[in-house]
Structures are given as C-alpha cells and as structure tokens.
Amino acid sequence: MITFKEKYHNNLILLKTFDFAKKVVQYTEKLEDQKRFVIANQLLKSGTSIGANIKEAQSAESKADFIHKVKIAMKEADETEFWLFLCNELENYPNSDELLNDIFEILRISNKIIASSKKHIVI
C-alpha cells in the first residue's frame, strides 16, 4: 500500500499540511486528556481542514477555482493560528510553539502559491 508521503512526495504544501494535521491531532489529544474539549474541537477542525482544502485544490476545475480553494485553506490556517496563540496564552495549556512555527510556514507558502498562480491567470 502506498503512503500519502510516497504519493505526494513532490508536493511540498501537501506534505507540510498533512504533517501539520498529524501534529494537530496529537496536540488536541493532549488537550482532551486535560478535559479542554471546546478548544480541542475547534483546533482539530480548523487544523486538519487546511490540508484537506489544499488536497481539494489539486483537483480544481480552473486556476481561479484553485486559488479559491487555497484561500479557503488559508482562512482555516488563520483560524488555527488564533487557537494556537490562545493556547499559549492560557495557563496550564500545552505549549504550541512548534505548531505555530509550522502554521507560519504554511501561511507563507500558501501566500506564495496564490501570488504565483494569480500571475498566470488569463482573463
């Protein structure tokens, strides 16, 4: 059976968002162990949907559709960033610095993807 990493080895943003989703699942499991269900649920939804939206963008019907789907992923990344910052500010929550560094990189790469995709749109 082929793995995600084997299938998409040449797609940096897919690999980064997939790895990020795995880390988010592990982090939210720690939150759930501490009975912090509300934030865990919000973070799990937004943090894992980033990669799902990037994956969906791979099958976009047009360049504009592709950009739209990447922008949706970026909105989810922005929300995820919010929850991670909040976790770092709350007393007795696990540190989320590693996840924040990852989300900063995902946002940076996504911005570059959108910028370069817009250059190639013919109206």
C-alpha positions as CSV (number, residue, x, y, z in Angstrom):
1,M,0.0,0.0,0.0
2,I,1.3,3.4,-1.0
3,T,1.6,6.1,1.7
4,F,0.5,9.7,1.5
5,K,4.1,10.8,1.6
6,E,5.1,8.4,-1.2
7,K,2.2,9.5,-3.4
8,Y,2.7,13.2,-2.9
9,H,6.5,13.3,-2.4
10,N,6.9,16.2,-4.9
11,N,4.1,18.5,-3.4
12,L,5.6,20.5,-0.6
13,I,2.4,22.2,0.6
14,L,0.5,18.9,0.7
15,L,3.3,17.2,2.7
16,K,3.5,20.1,5.1
17,T,-0.2,20.3,5.7
18,F,-0.5,16.6,6.1
19,D,2.3,16.5,8.7
20,F,0.7,19.5,10.4
21,A,-2.7,17.8,10.6
22,K,-1.0,14.8,12.3
23,K,0.6,17.1,14.9
24,V,-2.7,18.9,15.5
25,V,-4.4,15.5,16.1
26,Q,-1.7,14.7,18.7
27,Y,-1.8,18.1,20.3
28,T,-5.6,18.1,20.6
29,E,-5.5,14.6,22.2
30,K,-3.3,16.2,24.9
31,L,-6.0,18.9,25.3
32,E,-8.7,16.3,25.5
33,D,-6.7,14.4,28.2
34,Q,-6.8,17.7,30.2
35,K,-10.6,18.0,29.6
36,R,-10.2,21.0,27.3
37,F,-12.7,19.8,24.8
38,V,-14.0,23.1,23.4
39,I,-10.7,24.4,22.2
40,A,-9.5,20.9,21.2
41,N,-12.6,20.5,19.0
42,Q,-12.1,23.9,17.3
43,L,-8.4,23.4,16.8
44,L,-8.9,19.9,15.4
45,K,-11.5,21.1,12.9
46,S,-9.5,24.0,11.6
47,G,-6.1,22.5,11.8
48,T,-7.0,19.3,9.9
49,S,-9.1,21.1,7.3
50,I,-6.1,23.1,6.0
51,G,-4.6,20.0,4.3
52,A,-8.0,18.8,3.2
53,N,-8.6,22.0,1.4
54,I,-5.1,22.0,-0.2
55,K,-5.8,18.5,-1.3
56,E,-9.1,19.5,-2.8
57,A,-7.4,22.4,-4.6
58,Q,-5.3,19.8,-6.5
59,S,-8.5,18.8,-8.4
60,A,-9.6,22.4,-9.1
61,E,-11.7,22.9,-12.2
62,S,-9.8,26.1,-13.1
63,K,-6.9,28.3,-12.0
64,A,-9.5,30.6,-10.3
65,D,-11.0,27.6,-8.5
66,F,-7.6,26.5,-7.4
67,I,-6.8,30.0,-5.9
68,H,-10.2,30.0,-4.2
69,K,-9.6,26.6,-2.6
70,V,-6.1,27.6,-1.4
71,K,-7.6,30.8,0.0
72,I,-10.1,28.7,2.0
73,A,-7.2,26.7,3.3
74,M,-5.5,29.9,4.4
75,K,-8.7,31.0,6.2
76,E,-8.6,27.8,8.1
77,A,-4.9,28.3,8.8
78,D,-5.6,31.8,10.2
79,E,-8.2,30.4,12.5
80,T,-5.8,27.7,13.6
81,E,-3.2,30.3,14.3
82,F,-5.7,32.1,16.6
83,W,-6.4,28.9,18.6
84,L,-2.7,28.1,18.9
85,F,-1.9,31.6,20.1
86,L,-4.8,31.3,22.6
87,C,-3.4,28.0,23.9
88,N,0.0,29.6,24.5
89,E,-1.6,32.4,26.5
90,L,-3.8,30.2,28.7
91,E,-2.4,28.9,31.9
92,N,-1.7,25.1,32.1
93,Y,-2.2,24.5,28.4
94,P,0.5,22.6,26.5
95,N,3.0,24.8,24.6
96,S,2.1,25.3,20.9
97,D,5.2,27.0,19.6
98,E,6.2,24.2,17.3
99,L,2.7,24.2,15.7
100,L,2.8,28.0,15.5
101,N,6.1,27.8,13.6
102,D,4.5,25.2,11.3
103,I,1.4,27.3,10.6
104,F,3.6,30.4,9.9
105,E,5.4,28.4,7.2
106,I,2.2,27.0,5.8
107,L,0.8,30.5,5.5
108,R,3.9,31.8,3.9
109,I,4.0,29.0,1.3
110,S,0.3,29.4,0.6
111,N,0.7,33.1,0.0
112,K,3.4,32.4,-2.5
113,I,1.3,29.8,-4.2
114,I,-1.6,32.3,-4.6
115,A,0.7,35.1,-5.8
116,S,2.3,32.9,-8.4
117,S,-1.0,31.4,-9.5
118,K,-2.5,34.9,-10.0
119,K,0.3,35.9,-12.3
120,H,-0.7,33.1,-14.7
121,I,-4.4,33.8,-14.9
122,V,-5.7,34.9,-18.3
123,I,-8.9,36.9,-18.1
